[in-house]
Amino acid sequence: MPSRTEDAEAALHDQTQLLPKKELLTVFGIMSLALLVCFIDQNGIGVLLPDIARDLDASNSISWAGTSALIANTVFQVLYGRLSDLFGRKNILISALVLLSLSDLACGLSVNSTMLYIFRGLAGVANGGITSLTMMIVSDVVTLRERGKYQGILGAMVGLGNALGPLIAAAFAIHTTWRGLFYLLAPLVMVTVAASWIYLPSNMPKLNLRETVAKIDFLGLFFGTAAVILLLIPISSGGHVDTPWDSPEVIAMFIVGGACLIAFLVVEWKFAQLPMLPLDIFKKASVSAMMFQSFLLGAAYYSYLYFLPLYFQNVRGQSALIAACLQLPLVGAQSTLSTLSGLYMSKFNRYGEIIWLGFGIWTLGAGLLVLSNETLNFGLIALFLVIMGFGTGMVFQPTLVALQAHSPKSQRAIITSNRNFLRSSGGAVGLAVSSAILANVLKASLPTRLAYVANSTFAAPDLSTFSAADRATIKDAYNDASRAVFIWCVPLIGVCFLLCCLIKDRGLVRKEEREAATPQVGDGTPRRSADDAEKLAATQGQTEKNGTAKEMGVDSSPSPGSADISRKPSVSSEKSGKSEEQH
């Protein structure tokens, strides 16, 4: 018998809108630009942390420039899936883009660290929406089999953003000011807003506003937000001089945060009509494994993005610009393999071996990176980063496509948003834990007479004022701290590799699509594939779809990754729909 949540999801407006090639390329170009700007914003700031820390006198708290954005990204990431189901993908995407533009402008105008952290948090809210919605919209306009190719190219945009962000940020830091990055991004995002407003197709659900708002999981949002914030704050700040692990504040936040987490899970399980995190998605071992992988890879990946530049600057003495250039092997390899992996999935209708190989290669690269020290040849470090980039490029988008292949169409948006939610929450936890590891190992590695240097965790002091022996000691301490971060990332990716044992490759053609490819229907009329019907329907008006489907003898029930050809399915299509949910 269908559950309360299944009934509510079945009543959601189907936003599938397969497009002709020309319109598809326009929409895909806009989504690529939005995702590119989003990741430039997210990853450019890592290179700027030392400069911002010095300018705003925030060396002890500057990690919150990243953590605040990740917390906000995490909290609201999961909400965007349901909001887009209720209010339409286009409307919510444009809202997120406008928020990002205004937040970046405010970050550039920040006069103190508190102001910066607040608006980085708002930028995180916006980036969470942009990341999820671009992937949802692409999933709405292409079939499941073609999705691998297009999602792979989106993954390349993520890698390109990861590459350009640090380079652009470093150029501003060297030649003008760190604020220039935000002054550049604010108007660029508004260009994306204008393009989205003009060219994105609108498939707005026609619902009563009061009824729509009533479906939002406000109680789950409250407890989920409280849990994430109250758990991440002590994880990030615990162990510092002013907030030891056994302090009443840290203990209280852990207790209250844990209670809020339990309350959130109960609300999602028993009370929410349209839960932000439907717990039934974890019933399948493959889905559970890939969701847990998303959390772990987020923890490792974000740690690398933030702490690799610090290693190059604080341990190897490189400038911000050179530090950004030294990361190009990682992001370049990631972009290349993301595109190739997507093409492979679309051509061969498989993803299992891609995910297996990706996590295996990433584990190898992460282990090799632990060998980094003050003197290791930069060529070897570049090789290690290329290996890691090959691995990351083969898992980021393929795991998303695999999750969608294992999920019914009605849960496509919520699967995408929750996958990104877990990746972002892993990133927030990973960044917080990595910051704590870096700070505590640095403090432990310095002699008592140099203990004050640990106050500059994210910005190495001016070493020219120290003797040669003290300079070597300080660099050794920063190297030990950076290596400790790299070491803790290795088992995270190793566990992801082991979890691949639970992932079953189901291919990228739905069960009902295979049935649609059988030679005949009831009257003996030849039957074409569902993909052919979808492509034909995409070039015609909505009113023509019904007639086309009948003429071709294609089951008209909506299916994951296929067009909603008929609004009034026949008896046979109703059976197909039921089998889809069971499948």
matplotlib code that plots the C-alpha trace (Angstrom):
import matplotlib.pyplot as plt

x = [0.0, 1.5, 2.8, 1.8, 5.0, 4.6, 1.1, 2.3, 5.2, 2.9, 0.8, 3.7, 3.8, 6.0, 8.6, 10.1, 10.4, 12.6, 13.9, 15.0, 18.7, 19.0, 17.0, 18.8, 22.2, 21.1, 19.7, 22.8, 25.1, 23.3, 23.5, 27.2, 27.8, 25.8, 27.8, 31.1, 30.5, 29.2, 32.4, 34.7, 33.0, 33.3, 36.9, 38.5, 38.4, 40.7, 43.7, 42.7, 42.4, 45.9, 45.3, 41.9, 43.2, 45.8, 43.5, 40.7, 42.9, 41.1, 43.9, 42.3, 38.8, 39.4, 38.4, 34.8, 35.0, 34.7, 32.9, 30.0, 29.4, 29.5, 27.1, 24.6, 25.1, 24.5, 21.4, 19.6, 20.8, 18.3, 15.4, 16.0, 14.8, 11.3, 11.1, 11.8, 9.1, 6.6, 7.6, 9.3, 13.0, 13.4, 12.0, 14.1, 17.3, 16.9, 16.3, 19.5, 21.5, 20.2, 21.1, 24.7, 25.2, 24.1, 26.1, 29.3, 28.9, 28.5, 31.6, 33.6, 32.4, 33.1, 34.8, 35.3, 35.4, 31.9, 30.4, 32.4, 31.3, 27.6, 27.6, 29.7, 27.0, 24.4, 26.6, 26.6, 22.8, 22.8, 25.5, 23.7, 20.7, 22.7, 24.6, 21.4, 19.1, 21.5, 21.7, 17.9, 17.2, 19.5, 17.9, 14.5, 15.5, 17.4, 16.7, 18.4, 20.7, 21.9, 22.2, 25.6, 27.1, 25.6, 26.2, 29.8, 30.3, 28.7, 31.3, 34.0, 32.5, 33.0, 36.6, 37.1, 35.6, 37.9, 40.8, 39.8, 38.7, 42.1, 43.8, 41.5, 41.6, 45.4, 45.7, 43.5, 45.4, 48.7, 47.8, 44.9, 43.0, 41.2, 37.9, 38.3, 37.2, 33.8, 33.4, 34.0, 31.6, 28.6, 27.9, 28.8, 26.2, 23.6, 24.4, 23.5, 20.3, 19.3, 20.1, 18.1, 15.1, 15.1, 16.0, 15.1, 11.8, 9.2, 7.2, 5.7, 3.4, -0.1, -0.9, -2.6, 0.0, -1.4, -1.5, 2.0, 3.4, 1.7, 3.6, 7.0, 8.7, 9.2, 9.6, 12.3, 14.0, 14.2, 15.5, 17.9, 19.3, 19.8, 21.5, 24.0, 24.9, 25.1, 27.2, 29.6, 30.5, 32.1, 33.7, 35.4, 36.3, 36.8, 40.3, 41.3, 42.7, 39.4, 37.2, 38.7, 36.8, 35.7, 34.3, 30.6, 29.8, 31.2, 29.6, 26.2, 26.3, 27.0, 24.2, 21.6, 22.8, 22.5, 19.0, 18.0, 19.4, 17.3, 14.2, 14.9, 15.0, 11.8, 10.0, 11.2, 10.2, 6.8, 5.3, 6.5, 4.1, 6.9, 10.1, 13.3, 15.1, 12.8, 14.3, 12.8, 15.5, 17.9, 16.1, 18.2, 21.8, 23.1, 21.5, 22.7, 26.2, 26.4, 24.8, 27.5, 30.1, 28.9, 29.4, 32.9, 34.1, 32.8, 34.8, 38.0, 37.5, 36.8, 39.7, 42.0, 40.5, 41.2, 44.4, 46.4, 46.9, 47.9, 50.5, 52.0, 52.1, 53.0, 55.3, 56.7, 56.8, 55.0, 52.8, 49.0, 49.2, 51.8, 49.8, 46.8, 48.8, 50.1, 46.6, 45.9, 47.0, 44.2, 41.4, 42.5, 42.6, 39.2, 37.6, 39.0, 37.9, 34.5, 33.7, 35.1, 33.3, 30.0, 30.6, 31.4, 28.2, 26.0, 27.6, 27.9, 24.9, 27.1, 28.5, 29.7, 33.3, 33.7, 32.8, 35.0, 38.0, 37.5, 37.5, 40.5, 42.6, 41.6, 42.7, 46.0, 46.6, 45.5, 48.0, 50.8, 50.1, 51.0, 54.6, 54.6, 57.1, 59.2, 61.5, 59.6, 59.9, 57.0, 56.8, 56.1, 53.4, 51.9, 51.8, 50.1, 47.5, 46.8, 46.2, 43.7, 42.1, 41.5, 39.8, 37.6, 36.5, 35.3, 33.1, 31.5, 28.9, 28.8, 27.6, 24.8, 23.7, 23.8, 21.7, 19.1, 19.1, 18.3, 15.4, 11.9, 11.2, 9.1, 12.2, 14.6, 14.9, 15.0, 17.6, 19.8, 19.4, 20.0, 23.1, 24.4, 23.3, 25.3, 28.3, 28.1, 27.6, 30.6, 32.5, 31.5, 32.5, 35.7, 36.7, 35.9, 37.8, 40.7, 40.9, 41.0, 43.7, 45.8, 45.6, 46.3, 49.1, 50.8, 50.6, 52.0, 54.9, 56.2, 58.6, 57.3, 59.3, 57.6, 54.1, 52.7, 53.3, 50.3, 48.1, 48.6, 47.3, 46.1, 48.8, 52.4, 54.3, 57.0, 59.8, 62.4, 62.3, 63.4, 66.8, 67.6, 67.1, 63.7, 62.6, 63.3, 61.4, 58.3, 58.3, 58.6, 55.6, 53.4, 54.5, 53.5, 50.2, 49.4, 50.5, 48.2, 45.3, 46.3, 46.6, 43.1, 41.7, 43.1, 40.8, 37.8, 38.4, 39.4, 36.0, 34.3, 36.3, 35.1, 31.5, 31.6, 30.9, 27.3, 26.7, 24.8, 25.0, 21.4, 22.2, 20.7, 17.6, 14.5, 12.4, 9.4, 11.7, 12.9, 9.3, 8.5, 11.1, 9.3, 8.2, 4.4, 1.6, -1.9, -3.1, 0.2, 1.4, 5.2, 6.5, 9.4, 11.6, 10.6, 13.7, 12.5, 9.1, 10.6, 12.9, 9.9, 7.7, 10.4, 10.1, 6.4, 3.9, 2.5, -0.9, 0.7, 2.3, -0.8, -1.6, 2.0, 2.1, -1.1, -0.1, 3.2, 1.7, 4.0, 3.0, 2.1, 2.8, 5.6, 8.8, 12.1, 14.2, 11.4, 8.8, 5.3, 3.7, 0.1, -1.6, -4.3, -2.5, -4.2, -4.7, -1.5, 0.5, -0.9, 0.5, 3.8, 3.8, 3.2, 5.9, 8.3, 7.7, 8.2, 11.3]
y = [0.0, 3.4, 5.5, 9.0, 10.3, 8.2, 9.5, 13.1, 12.6, 11.0, 14.2, 16.4, 18.2, 16.4, 18.9, 16.6, 18.7, 17.1, 19.7, 19.8, 19.9, 23.7, 24.6, 21.9, 23.3, 26.8, 25.5, 23.4, 26.4, 28.5, 25.6, 25.2, 29.0, 29.0, 26.0, 27.5, 30.8, 28.9, 26.8, 29.8, 31.5, 28.4, 27.6, 30.9, 31.9, 29.1, 30.8, 34.1, 32.9, 34.0, 37.5, 37.8, 36.7, 39.4, 42.1, 41.4, 40.3, 36.9, 34.3, 32.2, 32.2, 32.5, 28.8, 30.1, 31.8, 28.4, 26.6, 29.1, 28.7, 25.0, 24.9, 27.1, 25.1, 21.9, 23.1, 24.5, 22.0, 19.4, 21.9, 23.0, 19.7, 20.1, 23.8, 23.2, 20.5, 22.9, 26.3, 25.2, 24.8, 28.0, 30.3, 28.7, 28.8, 32.5, 33.3, 31.4, 33.3, 36.7, 35.8, 34.8, 38.1, 40.2, 38.1, 38.4, 42.1, 42.3, 40.1, 42.5, 45.3, 43.5, 45.6, 42.9, 39.1, 38.8, 40.6, 38.4, 35.1, 36.1, 36.9, 33.9, 31.9, 33.5, 32.7, 29.1, 29.1, 30.3, 27.9, 25.0, 25.8, 26.4, 23.2, 21.1, 22.9, 22.9, 19.1, 18.8, 20.9, 18.9, 15.7, 17.2, 17.9, 14.8, 11.1, 8.9, 7.3, 10.7, 12.1, 10.5, 12.5, 15.9, 15.4, 14.5, 17.8, 19.6, 17.8, 19.2, 22.7, 21.9, 21.1, 24.2, 26.3, 24.7, 25.6, 29.2, 30.1, 29.9, 31.5, 34.5, 34.9, 34.7, 37.3, 39.7, 39.1, 39.8, 42.8, 44.5, 43.1, 39.9, 41.9, 42.0, 38.4, 39.3, 42.5, 40.4, 37.7, 39.8, 41.3, 38.0, 36.2, 38.8, 38.0, 34.4, 35.6, 37.5, 34.5, 32.2, 34.5, 34.8, 31.3, 28.7, 27.0, 27.3, 24.3, 25.9, 23.7, 25.2, 24.9, 27.0, 29.1, 28.3, 24.5, 24.7, 26.4, 24.0, 21.1, 22.6, 20.6, 23.5, 21.4, 19.2, 22.4, 23.8, 20.6, 19.9, 23.4, 23.4, 19.9, 20.8, 24.2, 22.9, 19.9, 21.6, 24.6, 22.5, 20.2, 23.2, 25.1, 22.3, 21.8, 25.5, 27.4, 29.3, 26.2, 23.0, 19.7, 19.4, 22.9, 23.3, 25.1, 22.4, 19.6, 21.4, 22.0, 18.3, 17.2, 19.7, 19.1, 15.3, 15.7, 17.9, 15.4, 12.6, 14.9, 15.7, 12.0, 11.3, 14.2, 13.0, 9.4, 9.9, 13.4, 15.3, 15.0, 15.8, 15.2, 16.8, 13.6, 10.6, 7.8, 5.2, 6.1, 4.2, 0.9, -0.1, -1.1, 0.4, 3.8, 3.7, 2.9, 5.8, 8.2, 7.3, 7.6, 11.1, 12.1, 10.7, 12.0, 15.4, 15.4, 14.5, 16.6, 19.9, 19.3, 19.0, 22.2, 24.3, 22.8, 22.1, 25.9, 26.3, 23.5, 25.2, 28.6, 27.8, 24.8, 25.4, 29.2, 29.8, 32.8, 32.5, 32.5, 29.8, 27.8, 28.0, 26.9, 23.9, 22.6, 22.6, 19.0, 17.9, 19.9, 19.5, 15.7, 15.8, 17.8, 15.5, 12.3, 13.7, 14.3, 11.0, 9.1, 10.6, 9.7, 6.2, 5.8, 7.1, 4.9, 1.6, 2.0, 1.2, 3.0, 0.3, -0.2, 3.6, 4.1, 1.1, 2.3, 5.9, 5.3, 2.9, 5.4, 8.2, 6.0, 5.5, 9.2, 10.1, 7.7, 9.0, 12.6, 11.7, 11.6, 15.4, 17.3, 20.5, 19.2, 16.7, 17.4, 19.4, 17.1, 14.2, 16.2, 17.1, 13.4, 12.5, 15.2, 14.0, 10.5, 12.0, 14.1, 11.0, 9.4, 12.3, 12.8, 9.2, 9.3, 12.7, 12.7, 8.9, 8.4, 10.9, 9.2, 5.9, 7.1, 8.4, 5.1, 3.4, 5.8, 6.4, 9.4, 11.1, 11.1, 12.5, 16.0, 14.8, 12.2, 14.9, 17.4, 14.8, 13.5, 17.0, 17.6, 14.6, 15.7, 19.2, 18.0, 15.8, 18.8, 20.9, 18.2, 17.4, 21.1, 21.5, 18.3, 19.2, 22.7, 21.2, 18.6, 21.3, 23.6, 21.0, 19.3, 22.6, 23.5, 20.2, 20.4, 23.7, 24.2, 26.2, 29.3, 29.3, 28.3, 31.8, 31.0, 28.5, 31.6, 32.0, 28.6, 29.7, 32.3, 31.6, 34.4, 36.4, 34.0, 36.6, 37.7, 34.3, 32.6, 29.9, 27.2, 28.6, 28.9, 25.3, 24.4, 26.4, 24.9, 21.4, 22.1, 23.4, 20.3, 17.9, 19.7, 19.5, 15.9, 15.0, 16.4, 14.4, 11.3, 11.5, 11.8, 8.5, 6.2, 8.3, 7.4, 3.9, 3.2, 4.7, 2.1, -0.8, 0.4, -0.2, -3.9, -2.9, -1.1, -3.0, -1.7, -1.6, 0.1, 3.4, 2.1, 1.9, -1.3, 0.3, 1.5, -2.0, -3.1, -0.3, -1.7, -5.1, -5.8, -5.5, -4.1, -5.6, -5.0, -6.1, -2.6, -2.3, -0.6, 1.9, 2.5, 4.9, 7.0, 7.5, 8.5, 11.0, 12.6, 12.9, 14.3, 16.8, 18.5, 18.9, 20.8, 19.3, 18.8, 16.7, 14.3, 12.4, 11.7, 10.8, 8.3, 6.6, 6.4, 4.9, 2.5, 3.6, 3.2, 6.7, 6.5, 8.8, 7.1, 8.1, 9.8, 9.9, 12.3, 12.4, 11.6, 11.4, 13.0, 10.2, 6.8, 3.7, 0.6, -0.9, 2.3, 2.4, -1.1, 0.1, 3.0, 0.6, -1.7, 1.4, 2.2, -1.4, -1.6]
z = [0.0, -0.9, 2.0, 2.8, 1.2, -2.0, -2.5, -2.0, -4.5, -7.0, -7.0, -7.8, -11.1, -13.6, -14.9, -17.5, -20.7, -23.3, -25.7, -29.4, -29.9, -30.5, -27.3, -25.4, -26.2, -25.1, -21.8, -21.2, -22.0, -19.3, -16.8, -17.5, -17.0, -13.7, -12.4, -13.5, -11.7, -8.6, -8.3, -9.0, -6.0, -3.8, -4.5, -5.2, -1.6, -0.5, -2.0, -0.4, 3.2, 4.2, 2.7, 4.2, 7.6, 7.7, 6.3, 8.7, 11.6, 11.7, 11.7, 14.4, 12.9, 9.1, 8.5, 9.1, 5.7, 4.3, 7.0, 7.2, 3.5, 3.7, 6.7, 4.9, 1.7, 3.6, 5.4, 2.4, -0.2, 0.8, 0.8, -2.8, -4.1, -2.6, -3.3, -7.0, -7.0, -5.6, -7.2, -10.4, -11.2, -13.1, -10.4, -7.6, -9.7, -10.6, -6.9, -5.9, -8.6, -7.4, -3.8, -4.9, -6.7, -3.8, -1.3, -3.3, -3.5, 0.3, 0.8, -1.3, 0.9, 4.2, 6.9, 9.5, 9.7, 11.1, 8.2, 5.8, 7.5, 7.4, 3.7, 2.9, 4.6, 2.4, -0.6, 0.6, 0.6, -3.0, -4.2, -2.7, -4.9, -8.0, -7.7, -7.3, -9.7, -12.6, -12.3, -11.9, -14.9, -17.1, -15.8, -16.8, -20.4, -21.4, -21.2, -18.6, -21.1, -22.5, -19.0, -18.4, -21.3, -20.2, -16.5, -17.4, -19.1, -16.1, -14.0, -16.3, -15.5, -11.8, -12.5, -14.6, -11.8, -9.4, -11.6, -12.5, -9.0, -7.4, -10.4, -10.6, -6.9, -6.8, -9.6, -7.6, -4.4, -6.0, -8.3, -6.5, -3.5, -2.5, -2.7, -6.5, -6.8, -5.4, -7.4, -10.5, -9.7, -8.6, -12.1, -13.9, -11.9, -12.9, -16.6, -15.8, -14.2, -17.4, -19.6, -17.4, -17.3, -21.1, -22.3, -19.7, -20.4, -17.6, -16.5, -13.4, -11.3, -11.1, -7.4, -4.8, -3.0, 0.5, -0.3, -1.7, 1.3, 3.6, 2.0, 2.9, 5.6, 8.0, 11.1, 9.4, 8.2, 11.8, 13.4, 10.5, 10.5, 14.3, 14.2, 11.5, 13.0, 16.6, 15.6, 13.3, 15.5, 18.3, 15.7, 14.1, 17.3, 19.7, 21.0, 20.7, 23.7, 24.3, 23.6, 24.9, 24.1, 27.7, 28.0, 28.9, 25.7, 23.5, 25.4, 25.4, 21.7, 21.0, 23.2, 21.9, 18.3, 18.7, 20.1, 17.1, 14.7, 16.3, 16.2, 12.5, 11.6, 13.5, 11.7, 8.3, 9.1, 10.7, 10.2, 7.1, 4.1, 1.7, 3.7, 2.7, 3.4, 2.7, 4.7, 2.4, -0.2, 2.0, 1.7, -1.3, -0.5, -3.7, -2.9, 0.7, -0.4, -2.9, -0.4, 2.2, -0.5, -1.3, 2.4, 2.6, -0.8, 0.2, 3.4, 1.5, -1.6, 0.2, 2.6, -0.4, -2.0, 1.1, 2.4, -0.7, -1.3, 2.3, 1.9, -1.2, 0.5, 4.1, 3.6, 0.1, 0.3, -2.9, -3.8, -4.0, -7.8, -8.0, -5.4, -7.7, -10.7, -8.8, -8.4, -12.2, -12.6, -10.2, -11.7, -15.3, -14.9, -13.1, -15.9, -18.6, -17.0, -16.0, -19.7, -20.9, -18.2, -19.2, -22.9, -21.8, -19.8, -22.6, -25.2, -23.3, -21.0, -17.9, -14.9, -12.5, -13.7, -13.9, -10.2, -9.1, -11.1, -10.0, -6.3, -6.7, -8.5, -6.1, -3.1, -4.8, -5.5, -1.9, -0.5, -2.7, -1.7, 1.9, 0.8, 0.2, 2.3, 2.2, -0.5, -2.7, -6.4, -7.7, -10.7, -8.5, -6.6, -10.0, -10.9, -7.6, -8.2, -11.8, -10.4, -7.8, -10.6, -12.7, -9.7, -8.8, -12.4, -12.6, -9.5, -9.0, -11.9, -12.5, -8.9, -9.5, -12.7, -11.0, -8.1, -10.6, -12.4, -9.0, -8.2, -9.5, -11.5, -8.8, -6.5, -9.1, -7.7, -4.0, -4.8, -6.5, -3.7, -0.9, -2.7, -2.9, 0.7, 1.9, -0.2, 1.3, 4.8, 4.4, 3.1, 6.1, 8.5, 6.6, 6.6, 10.3, 11.2, 8.9, 10.5, 14.0, 12.9, 11.3, 14.3, 16.9, 15.1, 14.4, 18.1, 19.1, 16.6, 17.7, 20.7, 23.6, 22.7, 19.3, 20.4, 19.5, 15.8, 16.1, 16.3, 12.6, 11.6, 8.1, 7.4, 8.0, 9.7, 8.0, 8.2, 7.4, 11.1, 12.3, 12.4, 9.9, 12.6, 13.6, 10.0, 9.5, 12.7, 11.7, 8.2, 9.6, 11.9, 9.1, 7.0, 9.8, 10.1, 6.4, 6.2, 9.1, 7.0, 4.0, 6.0, 7.4, 3.9, 2.8, 4.8, 3.8, 0.1, 0.9, 2.5, -0.6, -2.6, -0.4, -0.6, -4.3, -3.5, -2.7, -6.0, -8.7, -12.3, -13.6, -16.8, -18.0, -19.7, -17.6, -17.4, -19.1, -21.9, -22.6, -22.6, -25.0, -27.4, -27.8, -31.4, -31.1, -29.0, -28.6, -32.2, -33.7, -34.5, -34.6, -31.6, -31.4, -28.5, -25.8, -26.5, -30.1, -29.0, -26.5, -29.2, -31.5, -28.9, -27.9, -31.3, -31.2, -29.0, -25.9, -27.6, -30.3, -27.9, -27.1, -30.7, -31.5, -28.7, -29.8, -33.4, -32.5, -29.9, -27.2, -23.5, -22.4, -18.7, -17.5, -16.7, -15.1, -17.8, -20.3, -21.5, -20.1, -23.5, -22.3, -19.4, -19.4, -19.4, -20.5, -18.3, -19.6, -18.8, -15.3, -14.7, -16.1, -13.7, -10.8, -11.9, -12.0, -8.4, -7.4, -9.6]

ax = plt.figure().add_subplot(projection="3d")
ax.plot(x, y, z, "-o")
ax.set_aspect("equal")
plt.show()
